């Protein structure tokens, strides 16, 4: 996945995170480092629509993702 695609995915992931948590407290450098590793597992066929797939996953699982963040995020128990 090219650098531009990585940045597009990173921007989408950040938008999703903020929309789910209301928090902007994330480490962009760390997010980019982790994303570079994760995206190596995305096949060439899936790369073109990856941002769309990520957004669809977040929309379909919004409630559950919010619950998980509440439970396991920085303020979780």
DALIN-V118165 format. One record per helix or strand of 2 or more residues. SS is the DSSP state (2 for helix, 1 for strand). FROM is the first residue (numbers start at 0). TO is the last residue. If there is no record, write none. Layout:
<<SS	FROM	TO> <SS	FROM	TO>>
This chain:
<<2	2	20> <2	27	40> <2	43	46> <2	49	59> <2	61	71>>
